[in-house]
Amino acid sequence: MALISNIKNDLKQAMLDKNDLVRDTIRMFLSEVQRFEIDNKEEVDDSKALQIINKMIKQRNDSIFQFKEGGREDLADKEQREVDILSKYKPEQLSEEEIATKVKEVIQEVGAESMQDIGEVMGCLKSSLAGSADMGLVSKVVKDQLS
């Protein structure tokens, strides 16, 4: 819950600073948290909050691509600024070399030998790397090492 309390403090500061973009972006995040809590009848912890942040960033990146395709650079810039605001709450991302090291460790732990074991390997990695690595990149590394 430390993450959410930090975000709420940042919301208060954004309101004092009259920074509308930060205020509105954080409010969108907090409304997503509230929706998640109501839908799933469970309180959001830091790992769930990171999942929500990652989901919101992915949505905005998709929007940025579509806005650029449509020639709306102004809207793409706004979405990019929202991504920047949300990204500051994510933990530092692991490099590809660090991910490869973790993948090797998990493959040895699990005893994976072929692509048929990818589900088991990804299951272990998903819980340990959640929020600190791009899971698309992790999947690519796993596939490269198992093939």
Secondary structure, DSSP 4 states (H G I P E B T S, - for coil): -HHHHHHHHHHHHHHHHT-HHHHHHHHHHHHHHHHHHHHHTS---HHHHHHHHHHHHHHHHHHHHHHHHTT-HHHHHHHHHHHHHHHTTSPPPPPHHHHHHHHHHHHHHHT--SGGGHHHHHHHHHHHHTTTS-HHHHHHHHHHHH-
